[in-house]
Amino acid sequence: MDKYERVDFRDQISRNKTKSFFLMFCVFVVLVALIYFIGMAWGKVDIFVILIFAIIISISYIVISFYNSDKIAIASVGAVKAERNKYRDYYNLVEGLTIASGLSMPRLYVMHSQQINAFASGRDPKHAVICVTDGALEKLERRELEGVLAHELGHVASYDMRYMTMVAVMVGMISIISEIFLRSLWFKSSDSDNKGNVIFLVIGIALAILAPIVVYFVQLSISRKREYSADASAVKFTRNPQGLISALKKIKYDGNKDEKKVSKAIAPLFFSSPFKNLGSTHPALDDRIKVLERM
């Protein structure tokens, strides 16, 4: 594809959704393969009892976190509710974007940090929250802030929290199963091993070691695809990529070194990586700008 070829935001959204679903399917295939080879290697029921118990606990934890994701995210960064009389422009911009997008009005919060950043959370549009930093409100012009807020509403409209939770469940299950299997090898008797079992055992060990690493990078790739989709959704809502492009450039050249303490678990939610030394959950700013300039 020529670097100067125009990109339709609708095509960009569709492509990234397709790629996200494909990557999620890959994680599911790895999970099934891991369970199959571990089962064949052991040939017993006891390991599955342990695995099922561990999976139930992990899923329960993630489901509880999912249904309280908005509260957890807001509390973890110490954000405060944005008062309408104090943040009138903030409210006006979001209200205009919700009309354009057909979404419900999210609850608005402010995070005390001089970084230019924002994030959205919530299990669905009716339970969504948007949070922006003091730095974003102070340093961004109106059209730039509108682009950032439109990006966050893009995450809400695409149910990104739901997709990322599903991926987190599968990735977490793979990590737990791999850890339990590798530890259980200390207690496995070698007396009943035949040639077939040894082959499955070797494959099972290889998968248990490599699978968590592979799916971790797949998870990061899905996160990056969702960022591109949210950028395209922002263009769909505003019909103008220039505000978002300008905001990304301002973030790129922002000299502020303030790094508010943010949990790595919620780092993928942010508009740009909240860590100066951790950008793997987000595409490079230059790459996002190049795609937007072709829209």
N, C-alpha and C positions, 0 to 999 in steps of 0.2 A: 504493500500500500504506500503510495506517495505521501511524503510527510506533509505536503501542502493540500492534499485531498480533504475536502470538507467532510465533517462528521455530523450526522443527524443525531440529536440527543436521544431520539426514540430508538434508533439502532444501537446506540451506545448502551442504553438501559437494558435492552433486550439481550445483547451479546453478553454483558456482564452477569445478568441473571442466569443465562444458560451455562456460562462457565462456572458460576457458583454452585449450581445444582450438580454439574458434572463432578466438581471437586468433592462435594458432599457425598456423592455416590461412591467415589473412590475411597473415602474414609469408611463408609459402610462395608465395602468389599474387603478392606483390610481387617475390619472387626470380625466379619464372618470367617475369613481365612484363619485368623488367629485362633478363634474359638474351635474351629474344626481341627486344626493340626494339634492343638493342645489336647483336645479330647481324644484324638487317635493315639497320641503319644502316651497318655496315661492309661486309657482303656478302663477307667474306673469312674465311679459316680461321686466319690467323696470330694474331688477337686471342684466339681461343678456345684456342689452344695455351697462350698466356700465362695466360689465366684458369684453365684446368684445372690448370696447374702450381701457381699460387698457391693454388687451392682445396685441392689435395692437401696442400700444406704446412700450411695453416691447420687442416684437419680432423685431420691427424696430431697437431698440437700440442694441439688440444682433446681428442682421444681420450686422449692420454697424461695430460693434466691431469685428465680425468674419472676415469680408473682410479686416479689417485693423489690424488684430491680431498681425502680425509680427511687424509692426511699433509701436503699443501700447506696446508690451512686451519689445522691445528694448529701447524705450524711458523711460518706467517706472523704469528701473534699471540703466539708464544712461550709457548704453553700447556704445562702440565706434567700428567703422569698423576695422577689422583686416587687416593690410597692409601685402601683400604677402612677401615683402622683409624683414619684421620684424618677421613674424610668418610663416616661410617657412615649418617647420615640421607640423604645424597645417593644412596648406593647403594640403600638400602632403598626410597626413593621410586621410583627408576627400575625396580627389580626388580618392585615392585608394579604399576607401569604396564605393564611388558612382559607380565605375566601377564594383565592386563585387556585388552590390545590384541592379544595373541598374537604379539608381535614377539620377535626375538632380543635378547638383552642387548647393548646397544652398549658400546663402550669409553668410559670417562668421563675427562674432563680438566677442569682448572681454569685460568682465564685471570686473571692478576694485574691487576685493574682495579677501581676503586671504582664504576664504572657498574653499574647493575642490568641485566644482559644475559645472553644465552646464544645458542648456535647449534648446529645439527646439520649433519653432512656425511657423505659416503660414497655410493658408487654404488648401493647396495642395502641392505636391512635387515641383512644378514649382515656388511656391512663398514662399519657406521655408527659414528659417534662423536658424543658430545654433550659440549659444553664450556660451563661456566657461569663467570661472573666471581666474584671474591671478594665484590664488592658484592652480588650476588644471594644468595649463601650467608649473608652477614652481615645484610642488611637485610630479606629476605623471611621472612615466617612460613611454617610448614610447608605449609599449604594453598596459599599463594601460590606457593611454589617448586614444589609439585606441579603447579599449573596451567601454569607456564612449561615444566616438563619434559614435560608431556603435549603441549603445543603443539609442542615440538621433535620428539617421537616422531610427531606428526601429519605433519610434513614427511617423516620417514623412511618411514612407512607409505604415503604417497602418492607415493613415488619422486620427490619434487620436484627432487632434484639431477639426475635423469635428464631431466625435462622442461625444466629451465632450461638444461641443457647442450645439448639439441636446439635450443632457441631461440637460444642463444649461437652455435651453429654457423651457423644460417641468417642471423642478424644479422651475424655476422662475414663471411660470404660476400658478403652484400649490400654491406657497407662496402668490402671488397677489390675486388669487381667494379666498383663505382662509381668508386673511386679510380684503378684501372688504366684504365678507359675514359676518364675525364676527362683523365688525363695523356697517353693515346695520341692524343688529338685534335691534339696538337702535331705529330704525325708523319703525320697523314692528309692525303692529297692531295685537293684539291677538283676536280681535272680530270674525274674520272669521276662526279662527283655529278650525279644527275638530280633532277627534282622529287620523285619518290617517296622517294629516299634522303634528301633534305633534310628531309622530314616526319618520317621515322623518326629522323633524327639529332637533330632538335629535341626529339622526345618522349624519345629516349634520354638526352639531356643533362638534361632536366627530371627524369626519373626518377632519374638518377644523383645529382642534387643533393638531391632531396626524399626519396628512398627511405630513406637511412640515418637521416634525422631522424625520419621516420614510424615506422620499425620500432624505433627506440630507445625512443620513447614507448610503443609496443605492448609492448615487452619489460618496461618498468616496470609497465605495467598488468597483465601476466601475473604479475609478482612480487607485486603487491598482492593479486590474486585468490588466489594460493597462501597468502598470510598469513591471509586470511579463512577459507580451507579448513582451515588448521592450527588456527585458533582453534576452529572447529566440531569438529574431530577431538579437540581437548583436552576439550571438553564430552562428547563420545562416550565417551572413556576414563575420565573422572572422574565423569561424570553430575552435575556441579555446576559451573556457570560462575562462581560467586562467587569462588573462589580466583584465577582468571585475571583477573577484573574488578578485584579488589583489587590484584593485582600491576601491572596496567596503570596504575591510578590512582597507585600508589606511584612508578612510573617517571615519570609525568607531573609529579609534584610533588617529585621528588628534586632536591635543591639541588646535587648533585655536578656539578662542571664538568670533571672529569677526562676527557680524550679520549685514550685509548690509540691509538697509531698503528695504524690498520687499513687494509688495502688496499681500495680501492673495489670491486675485483673480488669480494671476499667479503662486502661490506656487506649484500647481499640475504639472506645466510644467517642473519643475526642476528635475535633475537626482536624487538628494536626497533632503529631506526637507530642505529648507533654514533657518528654525527656529529650534533652539535647543529644544524648548518646544512644537513643533507642528509636529507630525509625522503621523497623521491620513490619510493624503492624499497619503502616501507612505507605502508600506510594511516595516516591520522591516528589517534592514540591515542583521541581522543574518538569517532571513527567506529567503531572496533573495540569500544569499551566499549558504545556504543548497541546494536550488533548483539547482543552477548553478553547484555545486559540483557533482550533480548526472547526469549532461549532458555529 
